[in-house]
Amino acid sequence: MIRDTFSSDDPEIYVEKAQGGQFASKLRGYFIVKDTKLKFNAIAFGRIGGHNISLNLTKKTLSKLEEFGYDTEDFQLVLQRKLVEGEVILIDPTTKSQIKP
């Protein structure tokens, strides 16, 4: 299991929008690390071979992570693991309230 060096830096992930069908879902959201909100897009899919996430971070987000001293590849693996395992907070689009799955 991949972990950040310091547990206090463990990113909190918020999913603002999830839409999809039987085989895949598009996710849009953000994560907070070192008191900074950084956005992401992802495609979640899974059937044969298990669940997986195709994560997309912008160059600006990757630069910010490097500025914070993170290995961006390892950090993306942490985000992917958390998304696959459901370690996220869902945001209700109507009320903007948080829902923990």
N, C-alpha and C positions, 0 to 999 in steps of 0.2 A: 504494500500500500504506500502510495506517495503522500508525504506530508510536508507542509511548509516547515522551515527551520523553527519558527516561533509560532506557537498555537494562537497567540493574540493577532497574528497576521492572517489567520485563516479567513478566506473571503466569505462574505455573506452574499448569497445569490438570490436575486429577486426576478421572477418571471412575470413580465407585464402582459404579454400576449402569447397565447398558444393556440394555433389553429392547424387542423390537419385532418387526415383521414385514417383509413384502416392500416396503412403501411408506414406513414411518416407524418411528422408534425413539425411545423415551423415555430420556433421559439424566438421571442424578442425580450430582452430584459437588460439588467445591469447587475454588477457586483460591486461591493464596497470593500476596499482594502486600503489600509492606512488612511482612513477617513476620506477617501476619494471614491467618487462614483464613476465607474467605467462601464460602457455599454457593450453588449454582445448580441450576435445573432447566431442561431444554431438550427440545425435540422436533426430531429430525434427520429430514429428508425430502429426497427428490430422485429424480427420474426425468426427466420432460419439463421442460426449463428449467434443469436442473442441480441441484446440491445446495444446501441451505439449512438454517438453524438458526433455530428460534423460541426465543429465550432468555428466561428468566424470572428476574429478580433481585428480592428482597424490598425493601421500602422501607428496612428497616434496613441492608441491604447497600448500596443506593444512597446512603444518608446517610453511611455509612462511607467510600465512595469519594469523595464530595464533601468530607468531612473531610480526606481525604488530599490534596485539591487536584486531583482528576481531573475532567475533563469526562465525565459519566456516559454520554452518548450515544457519544462517541468510544471510551470504554473498552469499552462493550458491543460495538461493532464489532470491536475487537481480539479480544475473547473469541470472537465468532462466527467470525471469520476463522480463528483457531487451531483451533476445533472442526471447521470444514469441512475444513481442510487436514490434520487429524490430528495437530496439535502438542499432544498430550495424553499423559498417563501413565495407563494403565489400572490399576485396583486389582483383583486377583483376590479375589472375595468369600469364597472358602474359606480361602485362606492369608494374605490381606491383603498379599501381596507385590506389588511394582510391576512392570508390564509396559509396556515402551516399544514402540509399534507400529512 
